[in-house]
């Protein structure tokens, strides 16, 4: 297991180094490939990596702000949207995936799988526009844009609007929290479509295999009800299967969050990067993409390591690979 951990950490470091090399090459290309007289390319690349490790991503020539300062201001909004979408995907996907695995030859499974394929195939930007037109403009159930009511003032403490709303004084806390949840619901629901379909697919496949295991048959012979078998035995052994999948899906969800933010005017890093593209702010684009890519890579590797530590079957697979 230690050898596997070392391999994954080394792969993480090499990937981050290659990512910095690409960003450095684009930076040199933007500067016309000019190398200052006081240093060579290797020295400049080392200095570039050192500055990135210390959060010195440059100063935006458009806004005049430190790029890292702007990223820390907008990135929590994107993470909040992604975390909310994952929570919704688990709330919806786990029961539907369990039903699919439980009723393997029932029409309910075919209906759920068909809806899953439709949800997976629908473009996110089209679904976001459709939701805004129907639930915001026509029915008026949800706000069109923003993170909370513009008449409210929620101080930027952590950057996560829900946490900042809980930190407000008691007399307006409830109003602030409800406003944040009201604004968060629709974009999070749109963004939850992809991870929900993946949770349903993975859980359905794992549940189908688990229900054929001997200990499930033994539980049925003991007289346990179907609900007890599912919740006490089957789900407990199938749920760990979906967490590595969610970790791998984080990059896709983060990418789709950038599109969703544009439709809902969500002040996250996606909208910030698109504005930087419109303004030809190459320093902000380079810094933003470097931070986002590094975050996705680290999240993927850490999810894999966490699964290896907590899931015995995954550890068994690792031992077999290392033989």
Buried (B, 14 or more C-beta within 10 A) or exposed (E): EEEBBEEBEEEBEEBBEEBBEBBBEBBBEEEEEEEEEEEEEEEBBEEBBEEBEEBBBBBBEBBEEBBBEBBEBBBBBBBBBBBBBBEBBBEBBBEBBBBBBBEEEEEEBEEBBEEBEEBBEBEBBEBBBEBBEEBBEEEEEBBBBBBBBEEBEBEEEEBBBBBBBBEBEEEBEEBBBEBBBBBBBBBBBBBBBBBBBBBBBBBBBBBBEBBEEEEBEEBBEEEBEEEBBBEEBBBEBBBBBBBBBBBBBBBBBBBBBBBBBBBBEBBBBBBBBBBBEEBEBBBBBBBBBBBBBBBBBEBBBEBBBBBBEEBEEBBEEBEEEEE
